[in-house]
Amino acid sequence: MADGLEAIGNRRHFEYIVVGCGGVGSGAVYWLSKRAPGEVLGLEQFEIGHDRGGSQDVSRIIRLTYHDDRYTRLTPATFECWSQVERESGQQLVFTPGGIQLSVRGSTDVIMDNYVSAMRRNNIPFERWTSAQLRARYPQFTTGPEVEALFQKDAGLVDAALGNSTHLQLARGNGAVVIDRCPVLRVLRNADGKVAVTTTKGTFTCRKLVVTAGAWLNDVLGSIGVHVPVTVTQEQVTYFASPHIKEFTKDKFPIWIFHTPKYDIYALPVHGNSGTKIGIDAGGPPVTANTRTFTADPARVKVCTDLLQKILPKFLGPEMFTKTCLYTMTPDRHFVIDNCARQGFSDVIVCCGAGHAYKFASLLGKILSELAVEGRTQYNISEFSMDRPALTDPNFQPVFYMGKKHSSADSKL
């Protein structure tokens, strides 16, 4: 790359190094570059914009609606951070046609109640609709009387591919260096106290290291004795060539999430291509970053098509394509935002988004930049530490879907 190794010559020390330049990592490179111009290095093991991890594709859901205060109190700041990036770049990254949560009365309406309670506590406006009210607002739906809806006007989508590239381009404008195709082999501490990052393109040192490596998180951290208990799954989304494109453009139709007793099914309006988009949240099989395949599971496609035939048939059309990605989830499915002080590396900061972080990507980048530069952040991240029971208790039973009861009252995502 023109601004990679060639640009830095023999330079091998930066104040800050970020490993992994996907959604959260690109955000960290960007926000650090604003605070420390010319002192930030981003390392990416694959090419920039690759499709092997979890921060890819053209659209991801962004919303204020969460059923848990630890996220609901952060969601307004997610929009503020993306707005900052939009102002600096002149690119529109966030689109807000609104968002709908759907549940079945007597089955999954308890999930909806949790959303309502959390939003009331955090003063987030919403409307709760009957099925008839939903169809009156969006006649594309064909829901029966058993379905009820929750509408939040500020939800929508963020363009993930454009968000990542915009973060990095702005960061380069602030003097950051980004080197791709540069896997990290080892992290250690030099005799002079600096953190050393050995890669296939040489060794770099820094004062603070930020690790946002997704499914490769433990590959990077293992050499300093850190292991985060995560499960990596292969997920997928399907795009349909609906002949009713005009009814599902993002200026006319919202994002939506349907809560079933087994999992959440989520969908987005047309953006980035001409297809409608749908997927199952955390519905895929456990894999590793190296054993995953890129092969779609037709059974999961059928789950989506069956639901659409029942509640939103015009959303369907010939299958355009189904693409896969990786979720990297902690046992309680909450974020990790912490340093590795327990292993003697307080200057190594770790973030894991637990399979639902893209909407927060720019905010998480800002939080990581504050932790790296100041050692603290203005945002409440107290419940995302690595010493919580879900990460330290070997008997903690993982639960990745919020519709099931958890083994700990502290893990209700």
N, C-alpha and C positions, 0 to 999 in steps of 0.2 A: 504494500500500500504506500502511496506517496507520502503519507504523514506517519508511517510506521517506523521501522528500523532505519530506513534511509534518512528520515528527518532528524533522528536523535544522535546519529553518529556513534560516538563512543560513550555517550551518556548512559549510565546504568542506575542512577538513584533518582527517585521521585519521592516527594513527601507522602503521596497517597497512591496506592495501587488497588485497582478493582479487578477481581477475577470473575469473569462471566459477564458478558455484555448483552444480555437479553433485556427483558422488560425492566426489572428492578436494577440490574447492573448498569444499563445505559442511563437510567435515572440517576444513579449514584455518581457516575462519571460526569454527567451534566451539572448536578448541584455542587459537587466538589470543585469542578472547574470554575464555577462562579465565585467560590470562596478562596480558591488557591490557584489563580491563573498560572499555567505553565508548570504546575507541580503535580499533575494527575496522569497516571498511566492506566489504560484499560487493556486487559488481556482477554482474548477470546480464543478458545481452542479450535473452533471451526471458522468458516467464513462469516462475516457480518451478515445478519439476516437469514441465517440457516433455519431449517425446519426440523431439526432433530430434538429440540427441547420443548419448553412449555410456553415460550413467548413468541408466538408466531401468528400467522393468519391476519386477515384484514380487519376483523372486528371482534371486540370483546365487550361484554356487558359492563356498564358502569352505573352505579345506583346509590342512592342514599339509604335505601331500604335494606336493613339487616335486622335480625332478630336478637342480636347480642350487643350489649352496650360497648364492649371493647372495640367493636368496629363502627357501630352507629355514631359514636362520638368522633370518629376520625373521618367519616365519609365526606362531610362538607369540605374538609381540607384537601381531599383528593381532587375535587373540582377546581379548587383554587390553584393547586399546583399545575394541573393541566392547562388552566387558563394562562398562567405565567409563560408556559412553553409556547402556547399559541401566540401570545402577544410578541414574544421575541422572534418567532419564526415566520409569522404571517401565514401559518398553516392551520386550518381547522382540523382538530384531532378528535373533538368530542361533539357528538350529536345527541340531542335530547328530545326524542319524540314521546317520552314517557315510558313507564314500565308497569307491568301487571304481574301480580302473584295470583295463581289460581289454586284453589283447594276444593276438596269434596266434602260436603257437609257430613258430619258424623264419622269421617275417616281421617282426613288430614287438616281439618280446620283448626286443630290445636296448634299447628305450626303457624297458621295465619294469626292466631291470637298472640303468639310470641312476637311476631313482627309488629303487630299493633302496639303492644305494650312497650317495646323498645323504642318505637318511633314517637310515642307519646312522651316518654321520659326524656327524649332528646329534641322535642319540639319540631319534629319533621312532619310537614303537612301530608295528608293522604286522604283518599276516599275509599270507602268499602262498598262494594256493589253486589247486588244480586246478579244472577245469570241474565235476567231480563235487562238490567241496566247495562251490563257488559255488551250485550248484543245491540242495544240501542246506540251505544257509543261506537262500537266496532262490529258492524253487521257481518264482517267476515267470519266471526265465530258462530258455531252451531252448538253451543253448550246446552246441556239439559239443566233442569231446575236444581239438581244436586250440586252444581258448581257455583262457587262464589268467588269474587275477585277483590283484590286490593290494588288500587291505582295510585301511583306516585308520579307526578308530572315531570320531575327533574331527571328521571332515569333515561338511559339510552345506551349508546355504544361509544367506545373509543377505538380508533384505528390503531391496532397494535403494531403492525409493520411500520406504519408511518410514524408512530410515536417513538419507536426504538431508533429509527434512523434520524429523526429530528433531534432527539436527545444527543446523539453522538455528533451530529453535524454542528450543533450549537456548541457542544463541548470543545470540538476542535477549534472553533472560532475563539474560544477562551484559552487556547494554548494546550489543551489536553492532547495526549498522544494515544492512539488506539492501534494495537497490533493484533491482527487476527491470524488464524491458523497457527496458534501459539499455545499448545497445551502446557499446563503446569505439571511438573513432575514431582516437586517437593517444596515444602515450606519449612524453614528453620530459622534459628536466631544466630546471627554472626557474633563474633567475639566483641565487636564494638556496640552490641545491643540492637542493631538494626534487624528488621525482619528481612530475610532473604527469600526470594521466590525464584526457584530454578525452573526454567522452561526449556522447550526444544530450541529456543532461539537465544539462549543465554540466561544468565542470572541477573535479576534486578533486585534492588533493595529499596526499602521504604521505611517511613516512620509509622504509618498506619496501613494495615491491609484490610480490605473489605472483600468478603467472599460471598458472592451471589451466584453460585454455580449450579443451582437447581439439582437435577438428578445426579450430578457429579460432585455434590457438596462434600461427601465423605471422602472421595478420592483426593480432594484438595486438602482437607483437614486432617486426614489420617496421620500424616507425618508429624503433626504436633500433638498427637494423642487425643484428638477430639473426634467423637462419633455422635452424630445426631440420629436418633432412631426414626427413620423415615421409611415409608412404603412408596415405591415408584409404581405407577400404573400407566398402562397405555390407553389413552382416551381417544375419542374420535368425534368429528362433526360431519354432517352430511349437508350438501347443498342440493336443492331441488330446482329444476328449471320450470318453475310455475309459469303457466301461460297467463296468469293474472298479475303480472309484475306490478302494474300500476297501483294495485290495491295493497302492496306490501313494501312500497318505498319508505325510506326512513322519515320522510316528512308527513306520512299518513298513517303509519302503523308502528306500534310500540314493540319493545322487547318484552318477552314474557317467560315466566317460569311456572311450570305445573308441578305441584307437590303430590307425589303418589306415596303409598305406604312403603315402597321399596327404594325409591330414589327421586331426584329432581330431574325433570326434563326442561331444557331451556332453549329458547329460540330467538333469533334476531331478524330484523327486516333486511331488505336488500341493501347491500353496501359493498363496494369494491369489485363486484361482478354482478351478474343479473340474477343470481340465485337467492332463494330463501335459505336460511341456515338453522339447523337444529342439532342438538346433541344431548346425551345423558351425562349428568354431573357425577364424576367418580363411579362410573359404571363399568370400568375396564379391568382387565386382569393384571395382577402384579407382574412386573417385569424388572429388568435392570436397564440402565442406560445403554448397556452393550448387547443385551439379548433381545431388546424390543424389536418388533418388526414394524413395517409400514403397511401391513395388510389390514384392511378393514374387516370388521366383524359383521356379517350380514344379519345376525340375530339382533344386534343392537339397532341396526338400521330399521329392522321390522318393528321393533318396539316404538320407534319414533313415527313410522308411517301409520301404524295402527292407531296411535293417539291422534294424529293429524286427520285421519279419515273420520274420526269420531267428532272432533271439536273444531277443526279448521281445514276442511278439505281443499279449499282453493290454494292453500299454502303449498300443496303437493304438485308435483310434476315429475317428469323423468329425472332419475338421479344423475346430477351433473358429475359429482365426485364425492368421495368420502376421504377425509384426510385425518391422520393421527397426530397426537402430541403426547407429551408426558406430564403427569401430575406427580409432584413430590410432596407427600403428605405426612405430617407428624401424626402420632396416634390420636390426639384430640382434635386434629385438623385446625389448630390455631397456628398463627405465625411464630417464627423464631426471630427475634431481634435482640441480639445480645453480643457480648464479647467473650473471649475464651480465657478470662482471668483465672478460672479454676485450674487450668492447665499451665498457668504461667505466661499466658499470651493475652494480656489485657489490650494489647495493640492490634489484635486480630478480631475483627468484627464480623459477625455472621448474620445473614438474613435468609430465611426460608419462607416462601409465600404460601405453602400448604395447599396449593392447587386452587386458590381463589384470589390471587393477589394482583392480577394485571390491572384492575381498576385502580388499585393503590400504587401502581408502579412508580409514578413520579413522586408521590408523597413519600414512599418508602426510601426512594433515592435521597430526598431531602433529609429525612430522619437520619439515614446512614451518614450523610455528610456532616450533620450536626454532631453525631456521636464521634466521628473521626476527628473533627477539628476542635470541638469544645469538650468532648467527653460526656456530654449530656444532650438531651433534646427537649424541646418545648412541648412535645406531644406525649401523651400518656401511653407508654409501652410496657408498663410494669407487669402485665400479665403475659408477656411474650418471652419471658426469660427461659434459659435452658435448665434451670434447676426446679422447674415445676414437676409435680408427680407424673404427669403423662410422659415425661422424658426421662425421669429417673427411676420410676417404679417398673421393674421388668415384668410385673404381673398386670400392668395396665392393659386393658383390652381395647384395641383400636376400634373406633367407630367413626366412619367417614361420612355418614349420612345423618343429617340433623333430625330426621324423622324417627330414628331409633333412640331408645334410652341409652345413656352413657353410664359407664362405670364410675364416673366421678362428677360431682355437681359442678366442678370447675371446667367441664368440657362439654359444652352444649351447642357446639356449632353443627 
